[in-house]
Amino acid sequence: MNPKTEELLERTFLFGIDTLNFLLKLPKNKVYSIIIYQLAKASTSSGANYEEAQGAESKKDFKHKIGIVLKEIRESNYWFRILNSILPNSDSNKELQRLLNESLELKKIFTTIKFNVSKR
């Protein structure tokens, strides 16, 4: 397997794990519970779908799965932006900023991958 692919598999896996660990620290109320649920699903789904893409049955299947990864990363980025806007300053802000930046970087990477796959 390509070293860049292996690195990206690890990054998407850690993004999901780090997000789940971050979400465990958020306040427990109705507003946050919606965000926690949505972000937990999107952040872990991106890695799971990238993993699935590695076993794609065709180029068309790979392109489709990468499209799903991109959608899930974009959704994760959206929820992190929401949290960044509503979460009061706290010790978790450094971790929030790191995850927000990682979601943005992953969004750029998967946008590029999808674009390159679409050109073929």
C-alpha positions as CSV (number, residue, x, y, z in Angstrom):
1,M,0.0,0.0,0.0
2,N,1.1,3.5,-0.8
3,P,2.7,5.3,2.3
4,K,0.5,8.3,1.7
5,T,-2.5,6.1,1.8
6,E,-1.4,4.5,5.0
7,E,-0.7,7.9,6.6
8,L,-4.2,9.1,5.6
9,L,-5.8,5.9,6.9
10,E,-4.1,6.6,10.2
11,R,-5.1,10.3,10.2
12,T,-8.7,9.5,9.6
13,F,-8.7,6.8,12.3
14,L,-7.1,9.2,14.8
15,F,-9.5,12.0,13.8
16,G,-12.4,9.8,14.7
17,I,-10.8,8.6,18.0
18,D,-9.7,12.1,19.0
19,T,-13.1,13.6,18.2
20,L,-14.9,10.9,20.3
21,N,-12.5,11.7,23.2
22,F,-13.1,15.4,22.8
23,L,-16.9,14.9,22.7
24,L,-16.8,13.0,26.1
25,K,-15.7,16.3,27.7
26,L,-18.6,18.5,26.4
27,P,-21.5,19.6,28.6
28,K,-24.4,17.2,28.8
29,N,-27.5,19.1,27.7
30,K,-30.0,19.0,24.8
31,V,-28.1,21.4,22.5
32,Y,-24.7,19.6,22.9
33,S,-26.3,16.2,22.7
34,I,-27.4,16.9,19.1
35,I,-23.9,18.1,18.1
36,I,-22.2,15.2,19.9
37,Y,-24.4,12.7,18.1
38,Q,-23.9,14.2,14.7
39,L,-20.2,14.8,15.1
40,A,-19.5,11.4,16.5
41,K,-21.2,9.8,13.4
42,A,-19.6,12.1,10.8
43,S,-16.0,12.0,12.2
44,T,-15.9,8.2,12.5
45,S,-17.7,7.6,9.3
46,S,-15.1,9.5,7.3
47,G,-12.4,7.1,8.4
48,A,-14.6,4.0,8.0
49,N,-15.5,5.0,4.4
50,Y,-11.9,5.8,3.5
51,E,-11.0,2.3,4.8
52,E,-13.8,0.9,2.6
53,A,-12.5,2.8,-0.4
54,Q,-9.3,0.9,-0.2
55,G,-11.2,-2.3,-1.1
56,A,-13.3,-0.6,-3.8
57,E,-14.4,-3.0,-6.6
58,S,-13.8,-0.4,-9.4
59,K,-12.7,3.1,-10.0
60,K,-16.3,4.2,-10.0
61,D,-16.8,2.5,-6.6
62,F,-13.6,4.2,-5.3
63,K,-14.8,7.6,-6.5
64,H,-18.2,7.1,-4.9
65,K,-16.6,6.1,-1.5
66,I,-14.2,9.1,-1.6
67,G,-17.3,11.3,-2.3
68,I,-18.8,9.9,0.9
69,V,-15.6,10.5,2.9
70,L,-15.6,14.1,1.7
71,K,-19.2,14.6,2.7
72,E,-18.5,13.3,6.2
73,I,-15.4,15.3,6.6
74,R,-17.3,18.5,5.5
75,E,-20.0,17.7,8.0
76,S,-17.4,17.2,10.7
77,N,-15.9,20.5,9.9
78,Y,-19.3,22.2,10.0
79,W,-20.0,20.8,13.5
80,F,-16.6,21.9,14.7
81,R,-17.2,25.4,13.4
82,I,-20.5,25.4,15.3
83,L,-18.7,24.3,18.5
84,N,-16.1,26.9,18.0
85,S,-18.8,29.5,17.9
86,I,-20.8,28.4,20.9
87,L,-18.3,26.8,23.3
88,P,-17.2,29.1,26.0
89,N,-13.5,29.6,26.4
90,S,-12.1,26.6,28.4
91,D,-9.3,24.2,28.6
92,S,-10.8,22.2,25.7
93,N,-10.4,25.2,23.2
94,K,-6.9,24.1,22.3
95,E,-8.1,20.6,21.4
96,L,-11.1,22.1,19.6
97,Q,-8.8,24.3,17.5
98,R,-6.6,21.3,16.7
99,L,-9.6,19.2,15.6
100,L,-11.1,22.1,13.6
101,N,-7.8,22.5,11.8
102,E,-7.5,18.8,11.2
103,S,-11.0,18.7,9.7
104,L,-10.1,21.5,7.4
105,E,-6.9,19.9,6.3
106,L,-8.7,16.6,5.7
107,K,-11.4,18.4,3.7
108,K,-8.7,19.9,1.5
109,I,-7.0,16.6,1.0
110,F,-10.2,14.7,0.1
111,T,-11.3,17.5,-2.2
112,T,-8.1,17.1,-4.1
113,I,-8.4,13.3,-4.2
114,K,-11.9,13.5,-5.5
115,F,-10.9,16.1,-8.1
116,N,-8.0,13.9,-9.3
117,V,-10.1,10.7,-9.4
118,S,-12.8,12.6,-11.4
119,K,-10.2,13.6,-14.0
120,R,-9.3,10.0,-14.8
